Amino acid sequence: MKKLKISIIGAGNVAFHLARIFSQKGIRPVQILARNTACHEDMKPYASNLITKTRELEPCDIIFLAVNDDAVSALASQIRLKNTLLVHTSGSLAGDAAASAGNKCGVFYPLQTFSKQRFPDFNEIPVFIQAEDQESMILLEQLASKLTSHVHHSDDRMRKLLHLAAVFVSNFSHALYLLAEDFLKTESVPFEYLHPLIKETALKAITSDLSQGQTGPARRNDKETLESHLILLEQHPEKQEIYRLITRYILNKYHPD
Ligand SMILES: NC(=O)c1ccc[n+]([C@@H]2O[C@H](COP(=O)([O-])OP(=O)(O)OC[C@H]3O[C@@H](n4cnc5c(N)ncnc54)[C@H](OP(=O)(O)O)[C@@H]3O)[C@@H](O)[C@H]2O)c1
């Protein structure tokens, strides 16, 4: 099998992890385009050639556009390279968002939350791939299966729905941790006391029935406790509104009458 050649555009969270994991698997990116040279230090270990402009890009098998969603189309339209597949890594952009006049396009969406400080096991991450033709699909499959045992074909709707669900389970949960930390800080209570609870809640969510696993005052319809929590939140109207909203969701689900 011929050695695959890849390049990456971007130097943010996803670009960093793709560059790192591909390098680990022996597919060191040929070029990484980071428009901000301050990011070159982060990416230097993972690329032979760091560049700043799309016109410096050379043909290869695949270029990953791991950039902000709203930059994908404009960047792709600047690229015209022979036999080079352009893929974006977004959960919500259309499958043809990386289309350009001279190149085939596709999607390589890893469903995980990426930050430069964390190193999740890539082999456990589901990657959703899409391409407009069979040859590109095979290429994407080949590449994705080097990183993970969980390669899936998707379409735009499935990927968007998964991305939306991911916002609920990851981004919103994280925001709720921040909210709780913020609230406890105002009362000088350490957030760390909640760490075992956070771990157990996440483990329970993936190991047992979700509907049965729900606990708490709203699940029990414990009205006095609910009222006392709202009183504690009186000085925090935004947090109080979030508390009411999620409480209403749980009450409607378990106590609809
Ligand atoms: N983070 C996640 O958990 C995650 C997970 C799955 C998929 N994704 C998707 O992956 C993509 C990248 O997300 P991210 O979290 O890695 O974003 P990020 O950390 O904010 O990084 C975005 C990168 O894109 C670069 N960029 C933006 N506009 C550009 C342009 N016009 N030309 C060249 N470079 C440009 C930025 O450069 P500057 O620093 O110079 O602005 C930065 O290096 C998005 O489509 C996102 O939806 C993210």
Ligand as a Chemical Component Dictionary entry (heavy atoms), coordinates in Angstrom:
data_LIG
# 
_chem_comp.id                   LIG 
_chem_comp.type                 NON-POLYMER 
_chem_comp.pdbx_formal_charge   0 
_chem_comp.three_letter_code    LIG 
# 
loop_
_chem_comp_atom.comp_id 
_chem_comp_atom.atom_id 
_chem_comp_atom.alt_atom_id 
_chem_comp_atom.type_symbol 
_chem_comp_atom.charge 
_chem_comp_atom.model_Cartn_x 
_chem_comp_atom.model_Cartn_y 
_chem_comp_atom.model_Cartn_z 
_chem_comp_atom.pdbx_ordinal 
LIG N1  N1  N 0  -12.581 21.319 19.748 1  
LIG C1  C1  C 0  -13.393 20.302 19.626 2  
LIG O1  O1  O 0  -13.710 19.685 20.648 3  
LIG C2  C2  C 0  -13.896 19.839 18.280 4  
LIG C3  C3  C 0  -14.323 18.510 18.172 5  
LIG C4  C4  C 0  -14.730 18.031 16.919 6  
LIG C5  C5  C 0  -14.727 18.892 15.817 7  
LIG N2  N2  N 1  -14.351 20.197 15.974 8  
LIG C6  C6  C 0  -14.338 21.041 14.748 9  
LIG O2  O2  O 0  -12.986 21.199 14.338 10 
LIG C7  C7  C 0  -12.796 22.514 13.755 11 
LIG C8  C8  C 0  -11.702 23.244 14.523 12 
LIG O3  O3  O 0  -12.108 23.398 15.862 13 
LIG P1  P1  P 0  -11.030 23.730 17.010 14 
LIG O4  O4  O 0  -11.696 23.467 18.301 15 
LIG O5  O5  O -1 -9.731  23.083 16.724 16 
LIG O6  O6  O 0  -10.896 25.303 16.812 17 
LIG P2  P2  P 0  -9.776  26.263 17.455 18 
LIG O7  O7  O 0  -9.048  25.577 18.559 19 
LIG O8  O8  O 0  -10.477 27.557 17.719 20 
LIG O9  O9  O 0  -8.755  26.459 16.241 21 
LIG C9  C9  C 0  -9.150  27.014 15.053 22 
LIG C10 C10 C 0  -7.921  27.167 14.174 23 
LIG O10 O10 O 0  -8.347  27.636 12.890 24 
LIG C11 C11 C 0  -7.496  28.703 12.500 25 
LIG N3  N3  N 0  -8.178  29.557 11.544 26 
LIG C12 C12 C 0  -9.393  30.173 11.662 27 
LIG N4  N4  N 0  -9.683  30.876 10.553 28 
LIG C13 C13 C 0  -8.636  30.674 9.688  29 
LIG C14 C14 C 0  -8.336  31.134 8.389  30 
LIG N5  N5  N 0  -9.160  31.935 7.731  31 
LIG N6  N6  N 0  -7.162  30.744 7.838  32 
LIG C15 C15 C 0  -6.301  29.929 8.494  33 
LIG N7  N7  N 0  -6.537  29.454 9.741  34 
LIG C16 C16 C 0  -7.680  29.835 10.334 35 
LIG C17 C17 C 0  -7.195  29.402 13.798 36 
LIG O11 O11 O 0  -6.101  30.241 13.613 37 
LIG P3  P3  P 0  -5.900  31.566 14.536 38 
LIG O12 O12 O 0  -5.430  31.056 15.866 39 
LIG O13 O13 O 0  -4.880  32.330 13.795 40 
LIG O14 O14 O 0  -7.235  32.258 14.628 41 
LIG C18 C18 C 0  -6.915  28.195 14.694 42 
LIG O15 O15 O 0  -5.619  27.695 14.491 43 
LIG C19 C19 C 0  -14.162 23.177 13.788 44 
LIG O16 O16 O 0  -14.803 22.928 12.576 45 
LIG C20 C20 C 0  -14.887 22.451 14.928 46 
LIG O17 O17 O 0  -16.292 22.465 14.740 47 
LIG C21 C21 C 0  -13.930 20.688 17.166 48 
# 
loop_
_chem_comp_bond.comp_id 
_chem_comp_bond.atom_id_1 
_chem_comp_bond.atom_id_2 
_chem_comp_bond.value_order 
_chem_comp_bond.pdbx_ordinal 
LIG N1  C1  SING 1  
LIG C1  O1  DOUB 2  
LIG C1  C2  SING 3  
LIG C2  C3  SING 4  
LIG C2  C21 DOUB 5  
LIG C3  C4  DOUB 6  
LIG C4  C5  SING 7  
LIG C5  N2  DOUB 8  
LIG N2  C6  SING 9  
LIG N2  C21 SING 10 
LIG C6  O2  SING 11 
LIG C6  C20 SING 12 
LIG O2  C7  SING 13 
LIG C7  C8  SING 14 
LIG C7  C19 SING 15 
LIG C8  O3  SING 16 
LIG O3  P1  SING 17 
LIG P1  O4  DOUB 18 
LIG P1  O5  SING 19 
LIG P1  O6  SING 20 
LIG O6  P2  SING 21 
LIG P2  O7  DOUB 22 
LIG P2  O8  SING 23 
LIG P2  O9  SING 24 
LIG O9  C9  SING 25 
LIG C9  C10 SING 26 
LIG C10 O10 SING 27 
LIG C10 C18 SING 28 
LIG O10 C11 SING 29 
LIG C11 N3  SING 30 
LIG C11 C17 SING 31 
LIG N3  C12 SING 32 
LIG N3  C16 SING 33 
LIG C12 N4  DOUB 34 
LIG N4  C13 SING 35 
LIG C13 C14 SING 36 
LIG C13 C16 DOUB 37 
LIG C14 N5  SING 38 
LIG C14 N6  DOUB 39 
LIG N6  C15 SING 40 
LIG C15 N7  DOUB 41 
LIG N7  C16 SING 42 
LIG C17 O11 SING 43 
LIG C17 C18 SING 44 
LIG O11 P3  SING 45 
LIG P3  O12 DOUB 46 
LIG P3  O13 SING 47 
LIG P3  O14 SING 48 
LIG C18 O15 SING 49 
LIG C19 O16 SING 50 
LIG C19 C20 SING 51 
LIG C20 O17 SING 52 
# 
